[in-house]
């Protein structure tokens, strides 16, 4: 039934392009999804590490879940775990998979085909 469905708003690539701090004020977000550009050089790049850590803190202070995309190794995951990120995405977990193959990973049929 439709009332059982939960829709959450999580704009992709926060911090790049049109996805900026303006969204935090204008749209009722549920998840702040940090752009991979801020993740791909951590923990070695101090500026990117500071930005990523700050975005996680900002998201949490606004009662948002924080997702990090672009996690491709254990070192990045450990850094983000230490910063208390909520969700993670990247090749460390799985390479991109076509939607019809996600059923194998999730064990459920994909609604709509």
Backbone torsions as a table, in degrees:
resi	resn	phi	psi	omega
1	UNK	NA	152.2	-177.6
2	UNK	-62.6	-34.9	-177.8
3	UNK	-67.0	-15.6	177.2
4	UNK	-82.5	-12.7	-177.8
5	UNK	-83.0	141.8	176.5
6	UNK	-119.9	125.5	178.3
7	UNK	-110.2	127.8	177.8
8	UNK	-119.6	145.7	179.9
9	UNK	-98.9	121.8	-179.9
10	UNK	-141.9	87.2	179.4
11	UNK	-61.3	140.4	-178.0
12	UNK	-77.7	150.5	171.1
13	UNK	60.4	45.5	179.6
14	UNK	-57.6	135.6	179.5
15	UNK	98.3	-0.5	179.5
16	UNK	-132.7	152.6	176.6
17	UNK	56.8	-129.8	-178.2
18	UNK	-84.8	-6.5	180.0
19	UNK	-89.4	94.1	-172.6
20	UNK	-134.0	-172.2	-179.3
21	UNK	-61.4	-21.3	176.7
22	UNK	-58.6	-36.7	178.9
23	UNK	-59.7	-35.0	-178.4
24	UNK	-63.4	-26.3	-179.0
25	UNK	-94.5	-29.1	-169.6
26	UNK	-103.5	-22.6	-174.9
27	UNK	-122.8	135.6	179.5
28	UNK	-76.1	81.2	-177.3
29	UNK	-73.6	155.7	172.6
30	UNK	-110.2	-33.8	-174.6
31	UNK	-133.4	134.6	173.1
32	UNK	-101.8	113.5	-175.7
33	UNK	-105.2	107.6	-174.0
34	UNK	-74.3	130.2	-179.9
35	UNK	-59.8	142.6	-178.3
36	UNK	-60.4	-24.2	178.9
37	UNK	-60.8	-28.4	178.2
38	UNK	-86.7	-12.5	-176.1
39	UNK	-100.6	-31.2	-168.8
40	UNK	-65.0	-18.2	-179.0
41	UNK	-113.5	11.5	179.7
42	UNK	-96.9	154.3	2.9
43	UNK	-86.2	-0.8	-173.4
44	UNK	-65.6	-32.5	-179.2
45	UNK	-92.5	112.0	-174.0
46	UNK	-61.1	-40.3	-179.9
47	UNK	-64.0	-47.9	179.1
48	UNK	-63.7	-38.6	178.2
49	UNK	-63.4	-40.9	178.3
50	UNK	-66.1	-43.6	178.8
51	UNK	-62.7	-47.8	-179.0
52	UNK	-60.8	-46.4	178.7
53	UNK	-62.1	-38.8	179.1
54	UNK	-68.0	-41.1	177.9
55	UNK	-63.6	-38.2	176.3
56	UNK	-63.0	-45.0	179.8
57	UNK	-64.1	-42.0	178.3
58	UNK	-62.3	-47.7	179.0
59	UNK	-58.1	-46.6	-179.8
60	UNK	-65.7	-37.2	179.6
61	UNK	-66.7	-20.3	177.1
62	UNK	-98.3	13.0	-179.7
63	UNK	59.8	35.7	175.6
64	UNK	-103.4	151.6	167.2
65	UNK	-77.3	149.8	-179.8
66	UNK	-120.9	126.8	177.8
67	UNK	-112.3	143.4	175.4
68	UNK	-118.0	128.2	176.7
69	UNK	-106.2	155.3	178.8
70	UNK	92.0	21.4	177.8
71	UNK	-80.8	113.8	-174.8
72	UNK	-121.9	-0.6	177.4
73	UNK	-154.3	165.6	-176.4
74	UNK	-64.6	-32.9	179.7
75	UNK	-62.4	-44.9	177.2
76	UNK	-64.3	-43.3	179.4
77	UNK	-60.9	-44.3	-179.9
78	UNK	-62.0	-42.6	178.3
79	UNK	-60.0	-48.7	-177.9
80	UNK	-69.3	-32.8	174.4
81	UNK	-62.8	-41.0	179.0
82	UNK	-64.3	-26.0	178.3
83	UNK	-90.5	1.2	175.7
84	UNK	68.2	38.3	174.1
85	UNK	-64.3	152.9	-176.4
86	UNK	-94.0	-40.7	-175.1
87	UNK	-129.0	155.2	-177.7
88	UNK	-142.8	148.4	-179.8
89	UNK	-145.9	140.6	175.5
90	UNK	159.2	173.3	-176.8
91	UNK	-66.3	-16.3	175.4
92	UNK	-59.9	-33.2	-178.5
93	UNK	-93.2	-42.3	-179.5
94	UNK	-169.8	144.0	171.0
95	UNK	-70.0	159.4	177.2
96	UNK	-55.1	138.5	-175.3
97	UNK	-124.3	134.2	175.9
98	UNK	-59.2	147.5	-174.6
99	UNK	-56.0	-34.7	-179.0
100	UNK	-72.4	-13.9	177.9
101	UNK	-95.5	-10.5	179.7
102	UNK	-65.6	-24.1	179.3
103	UNK	-60.0	-34.1	177.9
104	UNK	-67.0	-38.7	179.6
105	UNK	-73.4	-39.7	-175.6
106	UNK	-91.8	-20.4	179.6
107	UNK	77.5	15.9	179.2
108	UNK	-133.8	155.0	175.7
109	UNK	-70.2	146.4	176.4
110	UNK	-81.2	122.1	-179.0
111	UNK	-66.5	130.0	178.4
112	UNK	89.8	9.6	172.3
113	UNK	120.3	NA	NA
